[in-house]
């Protein structure tokens, strides 16, 4: 074989490269290069929009518009950090952001497009059918900035197999019986597995706020008064302290993230806990659950008087879709928002486990047929309130609540002291009414 | 003396320019930011020393600082002692040296996040294999999720395990570099093993020990993932370290001014430590060779 010197090698390599590049060039019309749209969201949004019994609801729109979606999914804090930081850049590839209601404070609204011109040019199908309360939460100075996509109304999830093993035929309904239920549901199974009667997200405020409301208390009122030092919250803190000290809650609960609690439910380590209704799909998923089909939902725990009156206690948080002001793909972003908000797609995403934001969805026969908890969720949604209203220092208030709550639960200080500290430290962070 | 002209400057310029671009300028920006009140969607407003005063008066900052200092000292010196002992064993000779060397270095090849999550699962008090095994042999339970001493103790153990290969490899190579003739002379002179160690090994590896200490102090000061993934600073913020405090200020509370001020305090504190060790390094090691 003839030897090739370095110059010959480089020359031939360049020639070959050019030939491949020329031959490989496809005419633009046939290239079908899809525009990549970036979406920043929680994993649950991607899951309910693209995966589940109803399939991928974005497929038709992405094919029609020659677009591919890149979902950047992160945890709660990380999502908003990323969204707001991206929003501060000169320009961005991000087309749609999913923002939680507690983060939709007036200070950040100027990072997002006002939707008025978009709604005027290409309206969303039957926009009034979408919860207008949720739309108002994402409005500032009379301009709408977000279109609701998902609500997360909490339900009491329980493992029916474990309940039956303990001779119980229903989950706890009133706060007065919760401790007794948790005691009875805490046991060691025949195979040696330890079951805890109660589980909660101890790195958040929502679950304890529900317990406080069941005792007639609250955390922060809608007119921004911190009332955490009231008897309801003190009773709630005392209750979780008792449950923790008696081992009714997992020992490492303060280090358990949301996913850890989900896994513990699926493995049968926790018998009852609060989560949004749609999570029952995940709990019962045969691919990841040891008890597929055994998880049922009930309305959140209330008190005897409210139960007698047929009243419901429920908390809800919700997510809206927003278009960053610096986005390069604002029109495509609006197109995707419109597509995800149609009546048909609201039903489809609900079948995939989403909390539907259209009032009409709950009377849809498809939803009634496919989603067993639809009627219960509809009832809870009507009574639902946010566990904490949105304000600029909400993240700090949340951390203070969690710190004081954990201190009370672990017995580091008395529940009364924690409750007093919450009010003393959080009230100065609240906007003046 | 060699000539240092324009061409030499030109050759150094890319590296220096890169340092200026990615370290010096951002540091100056953060320094300016530390004198402002700044958050998402708002323009920074100059507030003077307010952020420094706020963190000075914040008990959580002091708790985080104390936690950081305690933990990094445990980590750095624990790691040093262990690395020293293992290096001595290797220098004396061990069977299957290559295999054992690979085993000692393995933690450095594992992703930090993966390693911490595995430790967390193994020590889960409800289902963890290691936690169950410890209980089975009568060892006490580690309440790392609820007891801050246990939590920070476990953080130290994981951090030592993760970074031991770094300190070990520096000390081991320094020990190998000590001339064998010195030991032979010591034997001829009738020196004991302790005397050989005290007057030959120790002075020979001391500069390397200081280098390892400086680097590990600086790295350990940035301790984040071990605490964040294990306890996230809980329960009730009792295991928070400075980097978690900084992260919360900056990215949870979106208070960039306070976050920047915390960052600069961290730079100053770790700078003081580095200065002390550099001084020792110069006096005990390099000054002699100069």
Interface residues (C-beta under 8 A of the other chain):
Chain A: X77 X81 X84 X85 X87 X88 X107 X108 X109 X110 X111 X194 X196 X203 X250 X251 X252 X253 X254 X255 X256 X264 X267 X269 X393 X395 X396 X399 X402 X403 X404 X406 X407 X410 X412
Chain B: X39 X40 X41 X42 X120 X124 X125 X126 X127 X143 X144 X145 X146 X230 X231 X232 X234 X235 X236 X237 X248 X251 X252 X253 X254
